[in-house]
Amino acid sequence: MDGQARLQRWERDRDPYLFAASLLFLTSYAVRVLDTGLSPGWWLFWTIVTYLTWSLFVLDYLARLLLSDDRRHFIRTRWLDLIVTVLPLLRPLRIVDMHDRMLRRRGHPRLPLEARVMTYAGLTSLLLGFAASLAVYHDERAAPGANIRTFGDAVWWAASTLTTTGYGDATPVTTRGRWIAVGLMFVGVALVGAVVGSFSSWLMRRFRQDGEA
């Protein structure tokens, strides 16, 4: 079995476990951010869970890198994997993809292309917006001069940023919060564009089919 076959087999076998680890990572991070009354014991428990799941992402990336025949090519073509390994709060970009691959391997009916794009982009937006809300709320709630004081404020900010609305009533003031906002702006443009473009394509196809009928 060559390196490429071993890599494909590894990725096929590890998807369910990484999918579960990704959800567990988001859960553990959310608990630590949202539950301010955690006892020291539970805080330590969820902190260990967070770092253990993060270590799984790192080990998985290193294992796939070692299994690859051309490691430079792997790094160049799998740049998104490296980014979400270094910045695990971006795991939502991979969660939906892993779930979609698992469904296709199990023989579930495939949705039309436009529906798959809209579903993929919509779920990714929700998960990514949730992760960004957690991160910004964690940094902003105690910052001097901040106007994002509650998790509801953070969710409102994430929604307006993802949809490129930008009301300006809730804005990050910390350095990391602003970097998160910049990243969310770029991702929001791409995701909203994918949804709108796919919906427009679906409408055009339906109108064309109705006209031919």
C-alpha positions as CSV (number, residue, x, y, z in Angstrom):
1,M,0.0,0.0,0.0
2,D,1.5,3.3,-1.1
3,G,1.6,6.5,0.9
4,Q,-1.4,8.0,-0.8
5,A,-3.6,5.0,-0.2
6,R,-2.5,4.9,3.5
7,L,-3.3,8.6,3.8
8,Q,-6.8,8.2,2.3
9,R,-7.5,5.2,4.6
10,W,-6.3,7.2,7.6
11,E,-8.6,10.1,6.7
12,R,-11.5,7.8,6.1
13,D,-11.1,6.0,9.4
14,R,-10.4,9.0,11.6
15,D,-13.3,11.3,10.4
16,P,-15.9,10.1,12.9
17,Y,-13.5,10.5,15.8
18,L,-12.3,14.0,14.8
19,F,-15.9,15.0,14.2
20,A,-16.8,14.1,17.8
21,A,-13.6,15.7,19.1
22,S,-14.4,19.0,17.2
23,L,-17.9,19.1,18.8
24,L,-16.4,18.3,22.2
25,F,-13.8,21.0,21.8
26,L,-16.5,23.6,21.1
27,T,-18.6,22.3,24.0
28,S,-15.7,22.5,26.5
29,Y,-14.7,26.0,25.3
30,A,-18.3,27.2,25.5
31,V,-18.8,25.9,29.0
32,R,-15.6,27.6,30.3
33,V,-16.7,30.9,28.7
34,L,-20.4,31.0,29.5
35,D,-20.5,29.4,32.9
36,T,-18.7,31.9,35.1
37,G,-19.7,30.0,38.3
38,L,-17.7,26.9,37.5
39,S,-16.0,25.3,40.5
40,P,-12.2,25.0,40.3
41,G,-12.6,21.2,39.8
42,W,-14.9,21.5,36.8
43,W,-12.9,24.4,35.4
44,L,-9.8,22.1,35.5
45,F,-11.8,19.2,33.9
46,W,-13.1,21.3,31.0
47,T,-9.7,22.9,30.5
48,I,-8.1,19.4,30.2
49,V,-10.8,18.4,27.7
50,T,-10.1,21.5,25.6
51,Y,-6.4,20.8,25.4
52,L,-6.7,17.1,24.9
53,T,-9.0,17.6,21.9
54,W,-6.7,20.2,20.5
55,S,-3.8,17.8,20.9
56,L,-5.8,15.3,18.8
57,F,-6.1,17.8,16.0
58,V,-2.3,18.4,16.1
59,L,-1.5,14.7,16.2
60,D,-3.9,14.0,13.3
61,Y,-2.3,16.7,11.1
62,L,1.3,15.4,11.9
63,A,0.2,11.8,11.1
64,R,-1.3,12.8,7.7
65,L,1.9,14.8,7.0
66,L,4.0,11.8,7.7
67,L,1.8,9.5,5.6
68,S,1.9,11.8,2.6
69,D,4.3,10.9,-0.2
70,D,5.0,14.6,-1.0
71,R,5.0,16.6,2.2
72,R,5.6,20.0,0.6
73,H,2.7,19.4,-1.7
74,F,0.6,18.3,1.3
75,I,1.4,21.5,3.1
76,R,0.6,23.7,0.1
77,T,-2.7,22.0,-0.8
78,R,-3.9,21.4,2.8
79,W,-3.3,24.9,4.1
80,L,-6.8,25.1,5.6
81,D,-6.1,22.0,7.7
82,L,-3.0,23.7,9.1
83,I,-4.9,26.9,9.9
84,V,-7.7,25.1,11.7
85,T,-5.1,23.1,13.6
86,V,-3.3,26.2,14.8
87,L,-6.5,28.1,15.4
88,P,-9.0,25.4,16.6
89,L,-11.9,27.8,17.0
90,L,-12.0,27.6,13.1
91,R,-12.9,23.9,13.4
92,P,-16.5,24.7,12.2
93,L,-14.9,25.1,8.7
94,R,-14.1,21.4,8.9
95,I,-16.9,20.0,11.0
96,V,-19.6,20.3,8.3
97,D,-17.1,18.9,5.7
98,M,-16.4,15.9,7.8
99,H,-20.0,15.2,8.4
100,D,-20.8,15.5,4.7
101,R,-18.1,13.0,3.8
102,M,-19.4,10.5,6.4
103,L,-22.9,10.8,5.0
104,R,-21.7,10.2,1.5
105,R,-19.7,7.1,2.5
106,R,-22.8,5.6,4.1
107,G,-24.7,6.0,0.9
108,H,-27.1,8.7,2.0
109,P,-28.9,10.4,-0.9
110,R,-27.0,13.3,-2.2
111,L,-28.7,16.7,-2.4
112,P,-28.6,18.8,-5.5
113,L,-25.5,20.9,-5.8
114,E,-27.2,24.2,-4.9
115,A,-28.9,22.7,-1.9
116,R,-25.6,21.2,-0.7
117,V,-23.8,24.5,-1.0
118,M,-26.5,26.4,0.8
119,T,-26.6,23.7,3.6
120,Y,-22.8,23.6,3.9
121,A,-22.5,27.4,4.0
122,G,-25.4,27.9,6.3
123,L,-24.3,25.3,8.9
124,T,-20.7,26.6,8.7
125,S,-21.9,30.2,9.3
126,L,-23.9,29.1,12.4
127,L,-21.1,27.2,13.9
128,L,-18.4,29.7,13.0
129,G,-20.6,32.6,14.3
130,F,-21.1,30.7,17.6
131,A,-17.4,30.1,18.0
132,A,-16.6,33.8,17.1
133,S,-19.2,35.0,19.6
134,L,-17.6,32.9,22.4
135,A,-14.1,34.2,21.6
136,V,-15.1,37.8,21.4
137,Y,-17.3,37.6,24.5
138,H,-14.4,36.0,26.4
139,D,-12.1,38.9,25.5
140,E,-14.5,41.8,25.5
141,R,-16.7,41.3,28.6
142,A,-14.2,42.7,31.0
143,A,-12.3,45.1,28.7
144,P,-12.3,48.8,29.5
145,G,-14.7,50.7,27.2
146,A,-16.2,47.6,25.7
147,N,-19.8,47.6,24.5
148,I,-20.0,43.8,24.2
149,R,-20.9,42.9,27.8
150,T,-23.2,39.9,27.4
151,F,-23.2,36.8,25.2
152,G,-26.3,38.1,23.5
153,D,-24.3,41.2,22.5
154,A,-21.6,39.0,21.1
155,V,-24.1,36.9,19.1
156,W,-25.7,40.1,17.7
157,W,-22.2,41.4,16.7
158,A,-21.4,38.1,15.0
159,A,-24.7,38.0,13.1
160,S,-24.2,41.6,11.8
161,T,-20.6,40.9,10.9
162,L,-21.2,37.6,9.1
163,T,-24.0,39.1,7.0
164,T,-21.8,42.2,6.3
165,T,-24.5,44.5,7.8
166,G,-22.3,46.1,10.3
167,Y,-24.6,48.3,12.4
168,G,-21.8,49.5,14.5
169,D,-23.7,49.4,17.8
170,A,-21.5,46.5,19.0
171,T,-17.8,46.6,18.1
172,P,-14.7,44.9,19.7
173,V,-12.2,47.1,21.3
174,T,-9.5,44.5,22.2
175,T,-6.7,43.6,19.7
176,R,-7.7,39.9,19.5
177,G,-11.4,40.8,19.2
178,R,-10.6,43.0,16.2
179,W,-8.6,40.3,14.6
180,I,-11.4,37.9,15.0
181,A,-13.7,40.5,13.5
182,V,-11.5,40.9,10.4
183,G,-11.4,37.2,9.9
184,L,-15.2,36.9,10.3
185,M,-15.7,39.7,7.8
186,F,-13.8,37.9,5.1
187,V,-15.4,34.5,5.9
188,G,-18.9,36.2,6.0
189,V,-18.5,37.6,2.5
190,A,-17.5,34.2,1.1
191,L,-20.3,32.3,2.9
192,V,-23.1,34.8,2.2
193,G,-21.9,35.0,-1.4
194,A,-22.0,31.2,-1.7
195,V,-25.5,31.0,-0.3
196,V,-26.9,33.9,-2.5
197,G,-25.1,32.6,-5.6
198,S,-26.4,29.0,-5.1
199,F,-30.0,30.2,-4.4
200,S,-29.9,32.4,-7.6
201,S,-28.6,29.4,-9.6
202,W,-31.4,27.2,-8.2
203,L,-34.0,29.8,-9.1
204,M,-32.7,30.2,-12.6
205,R,-32.7,26.4,-13.1
206,R,-36.2,26.1,-11.9
207,F,-37.4,29.0,-14.1
208,R,-35.6,27.4,-17.1
209,Q,-37.3,24.0,-16.3
210,D,-40.7,25.6,-16.0
211,G,-40.2,27.5,-19.3
212,E,-39.2,24.3,-21.1
213,A,-42.2,22.5,-19.7
